[in-house]
Each structure stands twice: as C-alpha cells, then as structure tokens.
Amino acid sequence: MTQLAVHIKHAGKVYNVTLDPDLHPNVFKEAVYQVTGVPPDRMKVMIKGGILKDDTDWKKVAPKAGQTFMVIGAAGELPKPPETPVVFLEDMDESEMAQVLSMPIGLKNLGNTCYMNATVQAMRAIPELQIALSTSSPLDVLPKALRELYNNMSRTTESVVPLTFLTILRQAVPQFAEVDRSKSGMMAAYAQQDAEECWTQILHALKDVPGIDAAGSSISGKTFVDQFMVGEMRRELKCDEAQDEPPTVSVERVLKIECNISGTTNFMHTGIMDALNQKVEKNSPSLRRDAIYTQTSRMSRLPSYLTVHMVRFAWRRDVERKAKIMRKVKFATEFDALDIVTPELKEKFTPVSRRLKEIEKERFERRKVRKRTKAALSTTPAPPPTVPDSAMSVDEPTADSSGTPGELEEESVYRSRELTELEGLVDPSLKDDFGCSLTGLYDLVAIVTHKGAQADAGHYMGFVKSNVFHGSKSTEGATSSLERSAIDEDDENWYKFDDDKVSVFPKDKLGTIDGGGEDSSAYVLLYKSKSLA
C-alpha cells in the first residue's frame, strides 16, 4: 500500500501529514506529534468506528488520500528542529561532499536510547545487510524501518532522529518500551535497555529478509541472517563418572559465541574457550542419578560475520539483581578461530588460512617498501639532465634493493595472483556455502561498549573501523572484490559513536576499552571474516 497525504485537525488548526498504512499506528501518531506537540501517550486520533489504538488494522480503517482526522489532546513542547538546516548530498559541491563523506553521522538520543543507537551504528559495519534490505521487497515492518533509517543516515549531513525506528522497535519488542518508575517524584521515562539484547532482537526481526548472491541480487531459499550471521555449534556431552556411557551429540544454530569472564580471565580467547569447555550436572541414564558431564562445544560452521558477546552482566543471588563484571579482558583485533572449530572444519580451513597469513606478511613488507620509496622521492632533489642511452654503461644497474621505482609491480598485479592462488586452496564445500567464512580468520570491525558500574543503567557507545565506511562508499556496498584491495590498509583508525557525537578514535586507544573500571568496556564485538583479495 502506498503512502497517503492526509490532514489532521487539532485545536482548530489543520496540518498536513503522511500516513503509511504498511506501518504501525504509533508511527502515524509520532508524525502527528511532530506537528502538534501532543505526546502519543496523551493523544486520541478519531477514526471511523472509534479511536486509533496500538493494535488497529489500517486495512479495516481503509484511509484515503486527503482524509481529515480529528486529534484530541493537550500539546507539550514541540520537537526542536536541528540547529542548522539539513543539507542533502545531492545539493553539495564536490569539496563539501568529500568533507562530509569522510565522517559518518550520529543518532540523537531520545531518552535512554543509547543502547539502540550503538547497536544500529555497529550493524552498519555490515554492508551486505544494507544490500539485502535494499534489494528485498516486500519487507516486514522492522526491517523496512531499519532500511529507511540507514537510507536517511546516508543522505544527510546532520544527526538523524531515529524516532520511527524506535517506535517500531518498541512495538515489535515490548521489553524496550518498559518505563523506569524507580525514581519517585519524577516523571516516568523509558528505562535503559541492554544493547546485546537489542542486537539479538534486531537479528531475530531480520530472519525473513532474503539472502543475496555474490552479485548482490536477492535470492530465494536462504535468508540474510542464515547466510552471514548464523554459525552452527556442535556440542558433545560425555559423562565423567561413566566412561562407557555413549556421548550425546547435538547441533544448534547460534547468533553469537560467548566469552565468559571469571576472576582469572585476562584474554578474550581464554574466556571463549572456558565457555566452550564446561562441566555440567545432569541426570545420567546409565547411573540413574545426577552426574558430572564434560560439555565440549565447537563450531561446525563459521559465518562471515562472527559476533562475540563479552558476558559482563551476571545475576548475583546475594543481592537479587544483575551486576556488572568490571574485570579487564583484552580482546583481539585479529581473531584466529581455528581453535574453536571442529576438527573436520579446521582441516578445511588450514591450507588457505596458513597461506593467507604468509601473504599478509608479504603485503605488509610491500607497503613498507612503497612508503620508503615515496618518502625518498619526496625528499630527493630534482634529477640532473637526462643522459643519452649511448652514454650509459651496459653494466650500470637500473634499480637497487632499497626499493627504488621499478622494483615492485603494481599492487593489483600481486593481488590478482594471490587471489587465484588462495581460491585454489579453498575447500569446495565452503565455496558452495556463500556467506560462510572461507578462512577462519577474522578482523574486528565494530564494537558496542558499556560505560558505568550498574547493569541496568550506564551508557552505551558504538565503535566502527573507519575503512569499513570508506570501503563501502567506494564500492557502493558491494561485497568483497579485487577492487576493495585498493582501500588504504594503513587506515587503522576507528569512529566513536556517542549518540549524535561522532569522533575519530585512534587504534592505539582500543586498549582503553578492555574494561577494568567504570569507563567504557567492550561488550559486543563484531568480527568480519578476512577476504581473499
């Protein structure tokens, strides 16, 4: 159903608004609020047969273009417009556009919504998600709202007010509409929520978004989440007290792997292995009593995007509430996942992962040579007049080993050869599973952090590696290709998203969000599988 231009009448005045019958009634109420100042919770919109409710079906109302709705309710303060006019990209000249494209935009905090803002920004580090949303039609309400939010974020130079997406998120997940009534004497406000739960709920809402092929076209039979975000976990339970009892094996689909944090956990890898190797107590059919079992879990499928959940919030029975684990845990910017996979999958990964590590060292050495060459050329005086070829000695060298021009070929030549070699090492079964990791090696691309000592309060922020944005812009969101190798690999800086405040965050400061105090601690980490190119 298409959007409708309708009118609303409030306090003797008539306003023009847009009504989208495909969206929730609360979205229309938010649009009314924007022009009247009547808060949705105090608003009554008169429709045929009564009052517009949260569960009203627009199809039964059958609104028409040009229709007028009566609105009843006391107005409050109108939403404040942006301090500076919004300028769209298509209205900028080249210099203005270059400046804007170098820095992504933030999201306004609408009252304890930092958990959502940080999550949305971190998920924006997945260009394949935006491709899947843009090529899929029709979409469910929440995926459609996320698509529109990302579209708005890519078209403006000012911070975006994510009101429509927030309204639909709260309707889809009522938990996020909880009100904090703990502060007596104060007006009730929406409660702070958990960013990891928001991450999980948004992915669940995307479960029906169709997948894409290597060209970025929508396909049937697979979903985006299944392709790029879901892993498979194989769990084996073996009874410690009855060695003759056959082990129990199960396989489940997982959206994340967990990093348990104990009093001795110092590194993410240790916490992950503790979560994968556990002792559990359950009833033994052979012993006919409860017994101790060893549970060993390993990934039998790794997705292109691997989510790691730092389990920083735990239930404390002594105080009957959730508490934050403040311990400092160092996370990896490059993650070798071969230790957490099944032996069968490790065997498939080993040839290509081993060679890719060698190639990355070779690429690093080439970059150093090119840097030295560039620096030498920038400081070398102008060359003397050209000597005729006839005057040159036949034994005179044309290049030396220090990296003078002509020693290295164009980088694209090396990348093309490397890509051909690596593709020949990839296991055929992995090639057939588009969206899985081909290497088992990952780069960290996004982080959601939590600041504060309390689990149900504090502040969330998002961090995204800067070349993720620059790379996706240069390729218009295309999936990995040889052209993407042209991205400046020395750009290791990050962007920090503190709601509507966006700033550059140097790589050497990543250690400050390892935790260990009330300042920001890494909570949700998003890793992207290393590409072959």
Residue, then its C-alpha position, 0 to 999 in steps of 0.5 A: m500500500t502506498q503512502l497517503a497525504v492526509h490532514i489532521k485537525h487539532a485545536g482548530k488548526v489543520y496540518n498536513v501529514t503522511l500516513d503509511p498504512d504498511l506501518h504501525p499506528n504509533v508511527f502515524k501518531e509520532a508524525v502527528y506529534q511532530v506537528t502538534g506537540v501532543p505526546p502519543d501517550r496523551m493523544k486520541v486520533m478519531i477514526k471511523g468506528g472509534i479511536l486509533k489504538d496500538d493494535t488497529d488494522w489500517k486495512k479495516v480503517a481503509p484511509k484515503a488520500g486527503q482524509t481529515f482526522m480529528v486529534i484530541g489532546a493537550a500539546g507539550e513542547l514541540p520537537k526542536p528542529p536541528e540547529t542548522p538546516v539539513v543539507f542533502l548530498e545531492d545539493m553539495d559541491e564536490s569539496e563539501m561532499a568529500q568533507v562530509l563523506s569522510m565522517p559518518i553521522g550520529l543518532k540523537n538520543l531520545g531518552n535512554t536510547c543509547y543502547m539502540n543507537a550503538t547497536v544500529q551504528a555497529m550493524r552498519a559495519i555490515p554492508e551486505l545487510q544494507i544490500a539485502l534490505s535494499t534489494s528485498s521487497p516486500l519487507d516486514v515492518l522492522p526491517k523496512a524501518l531499519r532500511e529507511l533509517y540507514n537510507n536517511m543516515s546516508r543522505t544527510t549531513e546532520s544527526v538523524v532522529p531515529l524516532t520511527f525506528l524506535t517506535i517500531l522497535r518498541q512495538a515489535v519488542p515490548q521489553f524496550a518500551e518498559v518505563d523506569r518508575s524507580k525514581s519517585g517524584m519524577m516523571a516516568a521515562y523509558a528505562q535503559q535497555d541492554a544493547e546485546e539484547c537489542w542486537t539479538q532482537i534486531l537479528h531475530a526481526l531480520k530472519d525473513v529478509p532474503g539472502i543475496d548472491a555474490a552479485g548482490s541480487s536477492i535470492s530465494g531459499k536462504t535468508f540474510v541472517d542464515q547466510f552471514m550471521v548464523g554459525e552452527m555449534r556442535r556440542e558433545l556431552k560425555c559423562d565423567e563418572a561413566q566412561d562407557e556411557p555413549p556421548t550425546v551429540s547435538v547441533e544448534r544454530v547460534l547468533k553469537i559465541e560467548c566469552n565468559i569472564s571469571g576472576t582469572t580471565n585476562f584474554m578474550h580467547t581464554g574466556i571463549m574457550d572456558a565457555l566452550n569447555q564446561k562441566v555440567e550436572k545432569n541426570s545420567p541414564s546409565l547411573r540413574r542419578d545426577a552426574i558430572y558431564t564434560q560439555t565440549s562445544r565447537m563450531s561446525r560452521l563459521p559465518s562471515y560475520l562472527t559476533v562475540h558477546m563479552v558476558r559482563f552482566a551476571w545475576r548475583r543471588d546475594v543481592e537479587r539483581k544483575a551486576k556488572i563484571m568490571r574485570k579487564v579482558k583484552f580482546a583481539t583485533e585479529f581473531d584466529a578461530l581455528d581453535i574453536v572449530t571442529p576438527e573436520l572444519k579446521e582441516k578445511f580451513t588450514p591450507v588457505s588460512r596458513r597461506l593467507k597469513e604468509i601473504e599478509k606478511e608479504r603485503f605488509e613488507r610491500r607497503k613498507v617498501r612503497k612508503r620508503t620509496k615515496a618518502a625518498l622521492s619526496t625528499t630527493p632533489a630534482p634529477p640532473p639532465t637526462v643522459p643519452d642511452s649511448a652514454m650509459s654503461v651496459d653494466e650500470p644497474t637500473a634499480d637497487s634493493s632499497g626499493t627504488p621505482g621499478e622494483l615492485e609491480e603494481e599492487s593489483v598485479y600481486r593481488s590478482r595472483e594471490l587471489t587465484e592462488l588462495e581460491g585454489l586452496v579453498d575447500p569446495s564445500l565452503k565455496d558452495d556455502f556463500g556467506c560462510s567464512l572461507t578462512g577462519l580468520y577474522d578482523l574486528v570491525a565494530i564494537v558496542t561498549h558499556k560505560g558505568a558500574q550498574a547493569d541496568a543503567g550506564h551508557y552505551m557507545g558504538f565503535v566502527k573501523s573507519n575503512v569499513f565506511h570508506g570501503s563501502k562508499s567506494t564500492e557502493g556496498a558491494t561485497s568483497s572484490l579485487e577492487r576493495s584491495a585498493i582501500d588504504e590498509d594503513d587506515e587503522n583508525w576507528y569512529k566513536f559513536d556517542d549518540d549524535k557525537v561522532s569522533v575519530f578514535p585512534k587504534d592505539k586507544l582500543g586498549t582503553i576499552d578492555g574494561g577494568g573500571e567504570d569507563s567504557s568496556a567492550y561488550v559486543l564485538l563484531y568480527k568480519s571474516k578476512s577476504l581473499a583479495 
